[in-house]
Amino acid sequence: MMLTKTARRKAAPAGAAAAVLALTLTACAGAGGGNSGTSGEDGGPVELTLATVNNPQMKDMEELKSAFEEEHPDITVNFIQMEENDLRDAVTKDVATDGGQYDIVTVGSYEVPIWAQNGWLADLTQDLESDADYDVDDLFQPVKDALTVDGSLYAVPFYGESSMLMYNKEILDEAGLTVPEHPTWQEVADIAREVDSDEVDGICLRGKPGWGEVFAPLTTVVQTFGGTWFDENWDAQVSSPEFTEAVQFYVDLVEDAGESDPVSTGFTECLNNVSQGRSAMWVDATVAAGLLEDPESSQVAGKMGYAHAPVVETEESGWLWSWNLAIPETTQHRAEALEFMKWATSKEYHQLVGEELGWSRVPPGARTSTYEIPEYQEAAAAFAPITRDIMLAVNPEQPGVAPQPWTGIQYVTIPEFQDLGNQVSQDLADVFAGRSELGPVLDNAQELAQQAGDAQK
Amino acid sequence: MTTLVSPPAARPAPQPVRSTGGRRRQLAVSRALLWPALATSIVLTQIPFVVTIYYSLQRWNMLRPGDRGFTGFDNYARVLSNGSFLSSLGSTVAVTGTSVVLSTLLGLLFAVLLDRKFVGRGVARTLMITPFLVMPAAAALVWKWSILDAATGMANWGLSLVGLPPVAWNTEVPIVTIIFVLTWQYTPFAMLILLAGLQAQNKDVLEAAAVDGAGVFRTFTAITLPHLRQYVEIAVLLASIMLLQVFDPIAIMTRGTGGTKTLSYLLYERAFVGLEVGEAAAYGVMTVLVTILVASVALRTLFKVFSKEGIDR
């Protein structure tokens, strides 16, 4: 969700068609209509159906699946690429009706715990731990934590990301400023305000409404300021002084030293600003570094510096996101699905991507061993070590100062959060524009959050 | 004469029984023949609506499949009590109304200009129509990135030429940006219809007006405008229907902020962000009810096209 901007873009017209007709909520029922895995009895050939989001890493996987099929002549794998919402709908329907149409599904880290609690996903703990070659401990521990419910692992990461501070060394050098490796938000705000000028924004921070847009970075800011969405008893904390202070800080910083049109600005827009040298700093997904260091699309390749996400009261403030593979409970081919899943998230697969498609296309943030491959280290020298450090340091079980009843950093792992985050972020747009005061907006958000919290009690 | 008069006199008297019996049979056959078509059209048009009504009575969040069940009119109570419906209705009226009025006025202006004979008229017409042919999502992206971008957009560059400060369009005036895009897209549509109206005008009448000494302005207000009334009505009606469903620029540019959350965007949010199928369905049903209400009143009272007088004329 944090990453697949293309997926998001495509979401709009598809959603439009469905929403506009208003009456056709059933329209999506057929959206997932793929072939069901035609089954083989024991020993016969098996056709696996993999339902996945349509992002580039998944297309790479489809390109390389023949390597797997050669090793396993009895198994063929069919990819069905879907937009995120269609995928959810298709899998929900399939599981609810015991359809058994999909053998492997791609799920974002926000939904893995929710789906697991619904009983939709197979428990993989035993299967993975018993396979020494697979080396399940090599997967980034925080990512694994986010995919674990009550001690059981329900999905494996295909790739993962955190967030960090990226800054334009050229601009900061000119102003005689340096960024420490572990900056505080106050330091970053001071630097941003100092370098901000008519030509260059001091910092770029997402302001576009959406729980996965503005609230990805903003929730991490809230947490490091000591705030949270909910306390341990699912009581909403949105109008608390810490939450308010953090949002006020964020809004003020954008107003003073940020991009001029925050409501239009999300990941893509910031990437655009920073890669053209129009923003001095940016706090966002670690994978952005790979794009900024690509000389073909970026004018700042080689000029960027990277630091940990700024903090206030916590040690780390990076977020955590991963796209994962999971096996629905309804599959008829669990063993074969497991085989493919292990292959696609194995060390060998990373090696294969590097050799066949190029080292910059190796899925990041899934396995620590990837960061020890010399070719990968060379291809991603500027940002690989710090990405690895951050991915190991974040704590999805307690990202803020107080314990929380869910696992996850920049989101709350409850079904109601998408809606909650979305509504609050729309009201925040009015605060960015100066049409509303922050106080009433957060009071209203508190009420919405309390309704969502009450549903968990 | 006799042949015309005698049959009616003869017909009712001798065979009333046979005639009604035959008619009844005939009617039965006609009805039977009509049934498949009627059933098909009922199935095709009404089933989705019935299903939506059924959904609207359900408690159903897509991420909580276990917790699904009949909930009566709770969804409707929520729709009516939480205020988004009314504010969204207001936004829909504001966005659609303003865009339709602006499109029609501009369309009329361009239609009058293009109705004259000049060199390159064909080219000019084609150019004018282009915005309507651009896909809505593509149009919204062009506006967002090339025209309204705060730092590099043409709109702010234009403002800077006359010494005005840049505007953060989507943040500061979201509803204006949506109306910009929609007006840009639908002006050609209104223009096409009005141009057809202008060309259907009887040249004799215009000539007569000129002979009687009516000036250009008088001719336009007294003859052309009344003649165009039905065309304007059609343009307004069709544009309103299409703009009521508008979604792309809102999803791409403003995300429903600052008074741009129209009913279609609200529905999308409830269904695909909130994943509240029941609530979204209730919004859908309410939208249909309001639309039927508004449409039946508006069509009967405002639009002559649909009234008897309109047809008789």
Chai-1 contact restraints between the chains, C-beta under 6 A:
chainA,res_idxA,chainB,res_idxB,connection_type,confidence,min_distance_angstrom,max_distance_angstrom,comment,restraint_id
A,A12,B,A251,contact,1.0,0.0,6.0,A-B,restraint_1
A,P13,B,A137,contact,1.0,0.0,6.0,A-B,restraint_2
A,G15,B,Y268,contact,1.0,0.0,6.0,A-B,restraint_3
A,G15,B,F272,contact,1.0,0.0,6.0,A-B,restraint_4
A,A16,B,F247,contact,1.0,0.0,6.0,A-B,restraint_5
A,A16,B,D248,contact,1.0,0.0,6.0,A-B,restraint_6
A,A19,B,S264,contact,1.0,0.0,6.0,A-B,restraint_7
A,A19,B,L267,contact,1.0,0.0,6.0,A-B,restraint_8
A,A19,B,Y268,contact,1.0,0.0,6.0,A-B,restraint_9
A,V20,B,Q245,contact,1.0,0.0,6.0,A-B,restraint_10
A,V20,B,F247,contact,1.0,0.0,6.0,A-B,restraint_11
A,V20,B,S264,contact,1.0,0.0,6.0,A-B,restraint_12
A,A22,B,L267,contact,1.0,0.0,6.0,A-B,restraint_13
A,A22,B,G284,contact,1.0,0.0,6.0,A-B,restraint_14
A,A22,B,T287,contact,1.0,0.0,6.0,A-B,restraint_15
A,L23,B,P48,contact,1.0,0.0,6.0,A-B,restraint_16
A,L23,B,F49,contact,1.0,0.0,6.0,A-B,restraint_17
A,L23,B,T52,contact,1.0,0.0,6.0,A-B,restraint_18
A,L23,B,G284,contact,1.0,0.0,6.0,A-B,restraint_19
A,T24,B,P48,contact,1.0,0.0,6.0,A-B,restraint_20
A,L25,B,Y55,contact,1.0,0.0,6.0,A-B,restraint_21
A,L25,B,A281,contact,1.0,0.0,6.0,A-B,restraint_22
A,T26,B,V51,contact,1.0,0.0,6.0,A-B,restraint_23
A,N85,B,F272,contact,1.0,0.0,6.0,A-B,restraint_24
A,T92,B,M62,contact,1.0,0.0,6.0,A-B,restraint_25
A,A96,B,P65,contact,1.0,0.0,6.0,A-B,restraint_26
A,I114,B,L63,contact,1.0,0.0,6.0,A-B,restraint_27
A,P209,B,R255,contact,1.0,0.0,6.0,A-B,restraint_28
A,P209,B,T257,contact,1.0,0.0,6.0,A-B,restraint_29
A,S260,B,A150,contact,1.0,0.0,6.0,A-B,restraint_30
A,S260,B,A168,contact,1.0,0.0,6.0,A-B,restraint_31
A,D261,B,A150,contact,1.0,0.0,6.0,A-B,restraint_32
A,D261,B,A168,contact,1.0,0.0,6.0,A-B,restraint_33
A,D261,B,N170,contact,1.0,0.0,6.0,A-B,restraint_34
A,D261,B,T171,contact,1.0,0.0,6.0,A-B,restraint_35
A,P262,B,T171,contact,1.0,0.0,6.0,A-B,restraint_36
A,V263,B,N170,contact,1.0,0.0,6.0,A-B,restraint_37
A,V263,B,T171,contact,1.0,0.0,6.0,A-B,restraint_38
A,V263,B,T257,contact,1.0,0.0,6.0,A-B,restraint_39
A,S264,B,N170,contact,1.0,0.0,6.0,A-B,restraint_40
A,P415,B,N61,contact,1.0,0.0,6.0,A-B,restraint_41
A,P415,B,L63,contact,1.0,0.0,6.0,A-B,restraint_42
A,P415,B,R64,contact,1.0,0.0,6.0,A-B,restraint_43
A,Q418,B,V273,contact,1.0,0.0,6.0,A-B,restraint_44
A,D419,B,V273,contact,1.0,0.0,6.0,A-B,restraint_45
A,D419,B,G274,contact,1.0,0.0,6.0,A-B,restraint_46
A,N422,B,V273,contact,1.0,0.0,6.0,A-B,restraint_47
A,Q426,B,G256,contact,1.0,0.0,6.0,A-B,restraint_48
A,Q426,B,T257,contact,1.0,0.0,6.0,A-B,restraint_49
A,A429,B,T257,contact,1.0,0.0,6.0,A-B,restraint_50
A,F432,B,T171,contact,1.0,0.0,6.0,A-B,restraint_51
A,A433,B,T171,contact,1.0,0.0,6.0,A-B,restraint_52
A,A433,B,E172,contact,1.0,0.0,6.0,A-B,restraint_53
